[in-house]
Amino acid sequence: MKTVQAGNRNAALRALVAIAVLVALTAALFLFAPEEAYNWIKAIHVIAVISWMAGMLYLPRLFVYHANAEKGSVQSETFKVMERRLLRAIINPAMIVSWVMGLWLAWKGFGFHGGWLHAKIAAVVLMSGVHGYLSAAVRKFSEDRNEKPAKHWRIVNEVPTLLMIAIVILVIVKPF
């Protein structure tokens, strides 16, 4: 158990270091090349969104397999580690960076105007709600308290996909 805790601390430390490096580089960008900041922030935002979505699509898939694993088994314990690390080292930091950079882009690029932008932000709020639901599920699985069958997690796995489709259409097509 001590090696699992050490692994979790190491993963959390790596995530914090990555965020600190990102913040430092972003600050340097604003100081030394402010005219280029918008495009770099947009690039960072897209990278963070891709990372967030990768985790949001993978985590419920892990739950599908974990729900079928016997509680206390080696397989179940392995899923617990995978889920916790995925959430803490990838999904959480990627969501934070997505929100911070996305809000800055919405302010700087659009002044928070546009029906499509409001709809996109609403969809991202829903995505964040799904993120919260999945975070609570990680906690329940880690405590062997999951009561949802694998079929539930298969259905939940589709929700981020549907929200992602809506968000991409809103950003690219700007229908209103």
BALOBA-1460 file (C-alpha; in Angstrom, 3 decimals):
// residues 176
<rec num="1" residu="m" x="0.000" y="0.000" z="0.000"/>
<rec num="2" residu="k" x="2.926" y="2.318" z="0.701"/>
<rec num="3" residu="t" x="4.140" y="2.012" z="-2.895"/>
<rec num="4" residu="v" x="0.655" y="2.935" z="-4.155"/>
<rec num="5" residu="q" x="0.640" y="6.024" z="-1.935"/>
<rec num="6" residu="a" x="4.152" y="6.943" z="-3.063"/>
<rec num="7" residu="g" x="3.080" y="6.473" z="-6.683"/>
<rec num="8" residu="n" x="0.066" y="8.721" z="-6.125"/>
<rec num="9" residu="r" x="2.241" y="11.400" z="-4.539"/>
<rec num="10" residu="n" x="4.693" y="11.184" z="-7.431"/>
<rec num="11" residu="a" x="1.884" y="11.470" z="-9.994"/>
<rec num="12" residu="a" x="0.396" y="14.452" z="-8.154"/>
<rec num="13" residu="l" x="3.828" y="16.077" z="-7.916"/>
<rec num="14" residu="r" x="4.453" y="15.595" z="-11.650"/>
<rec num="15" residu="a" x="1.051" y="17.127" z="-12.424"/>
<rec num="16" residu="l" x="1.799" y="20.128" z="-10.180"/>
<rec num="17" residu="v" x="5.220" y="20.594" z="-11.775"/>
<rec num="18" residu="a" x="3.655" y="20.455" z="-15.248"/>
<rec num="19" residu="i" x="1.069" y="23.084" z="-14.283"/>
<rec num="20" residu="a" x="3.783" y="25.284" z="-12.713"/>
<rec num="21" residu="v" x="5.876" y="25.045" z="-15.886"/>
<rec num="22" residu="l" x="2.814" y="25.915" z="-17.975"/>
<rec num="23" residu="v" x="2.064" y="28.938" z="-15.799"/>
<rec num="24" residu="a" x="5.697" y="30.104" z="-15.982"/>
<rec num="25" residu="l" x="5.821" y="29.724" z="-19.763"/>
<rec num="26" residu="t" x="2.482" y="31.510" z="-20.155"/>
<rec num="27" residu="a" x="3.698" y="34.393" z="-17.987"/>
<rec num="28" residu="a" x="6.902" y="34.595" z="-20.035"/>
<rec num="29" residu="l" x="4.829" y="34.665" z="-23.202"/>
<rec num="30" residu="f" x="2.812" y="37.642" z="-21.961"/>
<rec num="31" residu="l" x="5.978" y="39.446" z="-20.914"/>
<rec num="32" residu="f" x="8.158" y="38.832" z="-23.964"/>
<rec num="33" residu="a" x="5.724" y="38.279" z="-26.868"/>
<rec num="34" residu="p" x="2.291" y="39.661" z="-25.959"/>
<rec num="35" residu="e" x="1.303" y="40.001" z="-29.639"/>
<rec num="36" residu="e" x="1.673" y="36.219" z="-30.015"/>
<rec num="37" residu="a" x="-0.134" y="35.359" z="-26.779"/>
<rec num="38" residu="y" x="-3.596" y="34.753" z="-28.242"/>
<rec num="39" residu="n" x="-2.491" y="32.030" z="-30.674"/>
<rec num="40" residu="w" x="-0.301" y="30.335" z="-28.071"/>
<rec num="41" residu="i" x="-3.104" y="30.387" z="-25.500"/>
<rec num="42" residu="k" x="-5.438" y="28.928" z="-28.110"/>
<rec num="43" residu="a" x="-2.924" y="26.158" z="-28.824"/>
<rec num="44" residu="i" x="-2.520" y="25.409" z="-25.116"/>
<rec num="45" residu="h" x="-6.307" y="25.403" z="-24.728"/>
<rec num="46" residu="v" x="-6.758" y="22.890" z="-27.572"/>
<rec num="47" residu="i" x="-4.021" y="20.633" z="-26.155"/>
<rec num="48" residu="a" x="-5.634" y="20.756" z="-22.703"/>
<rec num="49" residu="v" x="-9.089" y="20.020" z="-24.125"/>
<rec num="50" residu="i" x="-7.738" y="17.011" z="-26.034"/>
<rec num="51" residu="s" x="-6.097" y="15.728" z="-22.842"/>
<rec num="52" residu="w" x="-9.259" y="16.323" z="-20.818"/>
<rec num="53" residu="m" x="-11.402" y="14.530" z="-23.381"/>
<rec num="54" residu="a" x="-9.000" y="11.587" z="-23.643"/>
<rec num="55" residu="g" x="-9.329" y="11.069" z="-19.905"/>
<rec num="56" residu="m" x="-13.086" y="11.653" z="-19.886"/>
<rec num="57" residu="l" x="-13.491" y="8.973" z="-22.557"/>
<rec num="58" residu="y" x="-11.088" y="6.481" z="-20.966"/>
<rec num="59" residu="l" x="-12.182" y="6.698" z="-17.309"/>
<rec num="60" residu="p" x="-15.745" y="5.367" z="-17.806"/>
<rec num="61" residu="r" x="-14.268" y="2.570" z="-19.944"/>
<rec num="62" residu="l" x="-12.089" y="1.603" z="-16.963"/>
<rec num="63" residu="f" x="-15.240" y="1.633" z="-14.821"/>
<rec num="64" residu="v" x="-16.898" y="-0.847" z="-17.218"/>
<rec num="65" residu="y" x="-14.109" y="-3.340" z="-16.536"/>
<rec num="66" residu="h" x="-13.772" y="-2.435" z="-12.862"/>
<rec num="67" residu="a" x="-17.500" y="-2.984" z="-12.236"/>
<rec num="68" residu="n" x="-17.041" y="-6.595" z="-13.375"/>
<rec num="69" residu="a" x="-13.911" y="-7.207" z="-11.266"/>
<rec num="70" residu="e" x="-14.271" y="-8.955" z="-7.941"/>
<rec num="71" residu="k" x="-13.891" y="-6.573" z="-4.994"/>
<rec num="72" residu="g" x="-10.490" y="-6.925" z="-3.345"/>
<rec num="73" residu="s" x="-8.988" y="-8.792" z="-6.287"/>
<rec num="74" residu="v" x="-5.632" y="-7.853" z="-7.779"/>
<rec num="75" residu="q" x="-7.492" y="-6.699" z="-10.884"/>
<rec num="76" residu="s" x="-9.779" y="-4.419" z="-8.846"/>
<rec num="77" residu="e" x="-6.835" y="-2.918" z="-6.970"/>
<rec num="78" residu="t" x="-5.028" y="-2.293" z="-10.259"/>
<rec num="79" residu="f" x="-8.080" y="-0.481" z="-11.648"/>
<rec num="80" residu="k" x="-8.194" y="1.683" z="-8.508"/>
<rec num="81" residu="v" x="-4.612" y="2.841" z="-9.097"/>
<rec num="82" residu="m" x="-5.222" y="3.447" z="-12.808"/>
<rec num="83" residu="e" x="-8.417" y="5.427" z="-12.173"/>
<rec num="84" residu="r" x="-6.912" y="7.563" z="-9.427"/>
<rec num="85" residu="r" x="-3.789" y="8.380" z="-11.445"/>
<rec num="86" residu="l" x="-5.773" y="9.153" z="-14.589"/>
<rec num="87" residu="l" x="-8.030" y="11.522" z="-12.654"/>
<rec num="88" residu="r" x="-5.324" y="13.272" z="-10.647"/>
<rec num="89" residu="a" x="-2.480" y="13.416" z="-13.153"/>
<rec num="90" residu="i" x="-4.340" y="14.009" z="-16.417"/>
<rec num="91" residu="i" x="-8.048" y="14.775" z="-16.180"/>
<rec num="92" residu="n" x="-8.051" y="17.290" z="-13.308"/>
<rec num="93" residu="p" x="-5.069" y="19.374" z="-14.503"/>
<rec num="94" residu="a" x="-6.327" y="19.294" z="-18.101"/>
<rec num="95" residu="m" x="-9.768" y="20.520" z="-17.025"/>
<rec num="96" residu="i" x="-8.262" y="23.373" z="-15.018"/>
<rec num="97" residu="v" x="-6.042" y="24.483" z="-17.906"/>
<rec num="98" residu="s" x="-8.972" y="24.145" z="-20.354"/>
<rec num="99" residu="w" x="-11.177" y="26.377" z="-18.211"/>
<rec num="100" residu="v" x="-8.537" y="29.011" z="-17.469"/>
<rec num="101" residu="m" x="-7.328" y="29.320" z="-21.047"/>
<rec num="102" residu="g" x="-10.841" y="29.012" z="-22.477"/>
<rec num="103" residu="l" x="-12.234" y="31.804" z="-20.300"/>
<rec num="104" residu="w" x="-9.300" y="34.029" z="-21.233"/>
<rec num="105" residu="l" x="-9.929" y="33.306" z="-24.943"/>
<rec num="106" residu="a" x="-13.656" y="34.010" z="-24.541"/>
<rec num="107" residu="w" x="-12.873" y="37.335" z="-22.887"/>
<rec num="108" residu="k" x="-10.002" y="38.433" z="-25.127"/>
<rec num="109" residu="g" x="-11.349" y="37.135" z="-28.424"/>
<rec num="110" residu="f" x="-15.082" y="37.644" z="-28.066"/>
<rec num="111" residu="g" x="-15.720" y="39.764" z="-24.989"/>
<rec num="112" residu="f" x="-18.030" y="36.970" z="-23.798"/>
<rec num="113" residu="h" x="-20.455" y="37.878" z="-26.631"/>
<rec num="114" residu="g" x="-22.237" y="35.519" z="-28.972"/>
<rec num="115" residu="g" x="-25.043" y="33.036" z="-28.517"/>
<rec num="116" residu="w" x="-22.813" y="30.209" z="-29.714"/>
<rec num="117" residu="l" x="-20.268" y="31.116" z="-27.009"/>
<rec num="118" residu="h" x="-22.888" y="31.071" z="-24.261"/>
<rec num="119" residu="a" x="-24.138" y="27.699" z="-25.514"/>
<rec num="120" residu="k" x="-20.558" y="26.400" z="-25.632"/>
<rec num="121" residu="i" x="-19.880" y="27.539" z="-22.083"/>
<rec num="122" residu="a" x="-23.121" y="25.855" z="-20.973"/>
<rec num="123" residu="a" x="-21.982" y="22.603" z="-22.633"/>
<rec num="124" residu="v" x="-18.580" y="22.895" z="-20.946"/>
<rec num="125" residu="v" x="-20.348" y="23.402" z="-17.594"/>
<rec num="126" residu="l" x="-22.249" y="20.169" z="-18.293"/>
<rec num="127" residu="m" x="-18.949" y="18.459" z="-19.172"/>
<rec num="128" residu="s" x="-17.563" y="19.682" z="-15.856"/>
<rec num="129" residu="g" x="-20.593" y="18.171" z="-14.142"/>
<rec num="130" residu="v" x="-19.841" y="14.833" z="-15.795"/>
<rec num="131" residu="h" x="-16.252" y="15.275" z="-14.614"/>
<rec num="132" residu="g" x="-17.543" y="15.716" z="-11.059"/>
<rec num="133" residu="y" x="-19.734" y="12.611" z="-11.396"/>
<rec num="134" residu="l" x="-16.752" y="10.580" z="-12.598"/>
<rec num="135" residu="s" x="-14.590" y="11.964" z="-9.771"/>
<rec num="136" residu="a" x="-17.170" y="10.809" z="-7.228"/>
<rec num="137" residu="a" x="-17.222" y="7.408" z="-8.925"/>
<rec num="138" residu="v" x="-13.434" y="7.113" z="-8.577"/>
<rec num="139" residu="r" x="-13.890" y="7.694" z="-4.851"/>
<rec num="140" residu="k" x="-16.668" y="5.084" z="-4.622"/>
<rec num="141" residu="f" x="-14.677" y="2.506" z="-6.567"/>
<rec num="142" residu="s" x="-11.626" y="3.156" z="-4.368"/>
<rec num="143" residu="e" x="-13.786" y="2.415" z="-1.307"/>
<rec num="144" residu="d" x="-15.398" y="-0.640" z="-2.966"/>
<rec num="145" residu="r" x="-18.783" y="1.125" z="-2.843"/>
<rec num="146" residu="n" x="-19.673" y="1.142" z="-6.544"/>
<rec num="147" residu="e" x="-23.255" y="-0.035" z="-7.014"/>
<rec num="148" residu="k" x="-23.559" y="0.705" z="-10.744"/>
<rec num="149" residu="p" x="-23.381" y="-2.143" z="-13.261"/>
<rec num="150" residu="a" x="-21.028" y="-2.157" z="-16.241"/>
<rec num="151" residu="k" x="-23.975" y="-1.249" z="-18.511"/>
<rec num="152" residu="h" x="-24.420" y="2.048" z="-16.639"/>
<rec num="153" residu="w" x="-20.765" y="2.947" z="-17.254"/>
<rec num="154" residu="r" x="-21.095" y="2.038" z="-20.947"/>
<rec num="155" residu="i" x="-23.930" y="4.554" z="-21.239"/>
<rec num="156" residu="v" x="-22.068" y="7.192" z="-19.205"/>
<rec num="157" residu="n" x="-19.108" y="6.701" z="-21.547"/>
<rec num="158" residu="e" x="-21.196" y="8.209" z="-24.364"/>
<rec num="159" residu="v" x="-22.084" y="11.451" z="-22.551"/>
<rec num="160" residu="p" x="-18.662" y="13.147" z="-22.949"/>
<rec num="161" residu="t" x="-18.689" y="12.175" z="-26.632"/>
<rec num="162" residu="l" x="-22.072" y="13.824" z="-27.212"/>
<rec num="163" residu="l" x="-21.039" y="16.962" z="-25.331"/>
<rec num="164" residu="m" x="-17.755" y="17.099" z="-27.254"/>
<rec num="165" residu="i" x="-19.630" y="16.914" z="-30.570"/>
<rec num="166" residu="a" x="-21.910" y="19.770" z="-29.511"/>
<rec num="167" residu="i" x="-18.971" y="21.882" z="-28.314"/>
<rec num="168" residu="v" x="-16.960" y="21.385" z="-31.490"/>
<rec num="169" residu="i" x="-19.962" y="22.255" z="-33.687"/>
<rec num="170" residu="l" x="-20.616" y="25.390" z="-31.627"/>
<rec num="171" residu="v" x="-16.983" y="26.511" z="-31.901"/>
<rec num="172" residu="i" x="-16.469" y="25.767" z="-35.590"/>
<rec num="173" residu="v" x="-19.910" y="26.468" z="-37.097"/>
<rec num="174" residu="k" x="-21.041" y="29.179" z="-34.629"/>
<rec num="175" residu="p" x="-24.692" y="28.499" z="-35.565"/>
<rec num="176" residu="f" x="-26.070" y="31.476" z="-33.612"/>
